[in-house]
Amino acid sequence: MRALDEYKKGGRKNPIMKGFASNLTDADIDVIAQYFSQLKPPLATEERPYTRFTAH
């Protein structure tokens, strides 16, 4: 997960997240990423008949 890696290395400036992420190993980050990749979205999205970028 890029965000956790950036918090860990200081690329993102948030002292709370840096404190959390700095204790994670690369293996921990991989496990977290794997967990989130398995989650299903809580809501289904429906196709819209048009968007503001298409003619209607």
C-alpha positions in Angstrom: 0.0 0.0 0.0 1.7 3.1 -1.3 0.1 5.4 1.3 1.4 3.4 4.3 4.8 3.3 2.7 4.8 7.0 2.2 3.7 7.7 5.8 6.5 5.3 7.0 9.1 7.1 4.9 7.9 10.6 5.7 6.6 11.4 2.2 3.2 12.1 3.7 3.0 14.5 6.6 0.7 13.2 9.3 2.3 12.6 12.7 -0.4 10.1 13.8 -0.2 8.0 10.7 3.6 8.2 10.7 3.7 6.8 14.2 1.4 4.0 13.2 3.1 3.2 9.9 6.7 3.4 11.2 6.1 0.3 13.3 4.9 -1.7 10.3 7.3 -4.1 8.5 7.0 -4.5 4.7 5.4 -7.9 5.4 2.8 -6.2 7.6 2.0 -3.7 4.9 1.6 -6.6 2.4 -0.8 -8.4 4.7 -2.9 -5.2 5.2 -3.0 -4.6 1.4 -4.0 -8.2 0.8 -6.8 -7.9 3.4 -8.2 -4.7 1.8 -8.0 -6.1 -1.7 -10.3 -8.9 -0.6 -13.1 -6.6 0.7 -16.2 -6.2 -1.4 -17.8 -2.8 -1.8 -20.6 -2.3 0.7 -22.9 -0.6 -1.9 -23.5 -1.5 -5.5 -23.3 1.2 -8.1 -25.8 1.5 -10.9 -25.1 2.5 -14.5 -26.4 6.0 -15.2 -28.2 6.7 -18.4 -25.9 9.6 -19.1 -23.2 11.7 -17.4 -22.6 15.4 -17.7 -19.9 14.6 -20.3 -22.2 12.7 -22.7 -25.1 13.9 -24.8 -28.5 13.1 -23.5 
